[in-house]
Amino acid sequence: MTNEFSGVLQPGATIGVLGGGQLGRMLAVAAARLGFHTMIYDPGRNCPAAQVANRHIATPWDDNEALDDFANACDVVTYEFENVPAETTERIAVAVPVCPGTKALAVAQDRLMEKSFVRGLGIATAPFGQVDDEASLRAALADPMTANGAILKTRRLGYDGKGQLRLKAGDDAVAAWAEMAGAPCILEGFVDFELEISVVAARGRNGSFRAFDPAHNIHRDGILRTSIVPAPVSADIAEEAKRIARMIMDGLDYCGVMGVECFVTRDDEVLVNEIAPRVHNSGHWTEAACLISQFEQHIRAIAGLPLGDPARHSDCVMENLIGDDVDRVPTLLEDGNCLVHLYGKAETRPGRKMGHVTWLAPPGRQAG
Ligand code: AMP
């Protein structure tokens, strides 16, 4: 196991981050505030995290010599995206603890393993079936679970709605299967949910657990647009979502922050859609509306420090600045009631997350 080291990192220790995107950038800033150094491993030159870190190793993922140098230079290693190759974390874990460990990564990388694991804990998900070929797709499409339609998803490497196909019972399995280009898939029954929420929570090395309040997430074109906190759900549902997050994290003997994305049905049932073994876009609001952000919470967890208080001092609305949205920054800066956070990306592209903005309001008053 990789999370079994018991020491507490001292200021001046080095935290390695696999991946150099905006999440790695925000982790590096949080680590610096606690006196740690950060080293980023990412093949991309001038990636967002490298701009604010102490060191950047810009070599390919399969450069074993560079991975070993990186591992040997770090006191703990974490990752900021879940598609880090398992061989990479396994190799690094020989030299230095990797938090969260390889198990969480393996489960989150494969939708079939993920949903099966969550179900195995007695937690509800959308109905699903394994699809490995045309025949299994045809059989799954004939299953009553597709009564409201279905979504065919690749088991691996899907994000922001990519690698997904909306289908309905009776659709042509041959054409649909051809579109997935032979990638192993799952077919999920379509859930007519009331709203989507997520819980961002932290688990310390000693099993301590702290959860931020659930956010209500609104997506457009498969990309998270807006997170609103508090989510418009009852206290019971909010607690249930946190309880579910804890069960999943305990089940993985997890260390660090995790995002758990859920559907809330019209019957007030909470179904888990996806887990992200890392800090999460729907938790960015915590940097503005909580004393301890998700980024600091993650650094605390992997450094063996006590977890901070996740209480929210304000209600808030977080909006992603996607593509040209970033042109609104001068106007947003004029607004004294919002926190603007930019990721240092030189090139604006459609669909690219360039930054985010969080508006605050006193509890009970509408933000934004
Ligand atoms: P995912 O990549 O699994 O997070 O899916 C992206 C988005 O597609 C989700 O945030 C939902 O809005 C929608 N979605 C995914 N799976 C389902 C489902 N089984 N039923 C209804 N909507 C879904």
Residues whose N, C-alpha, C, O or C-beta is under 5 A from the ligand:
A	BS01	AMP	A126 I151 G161 E188 G189 F190 V191 N273 E274
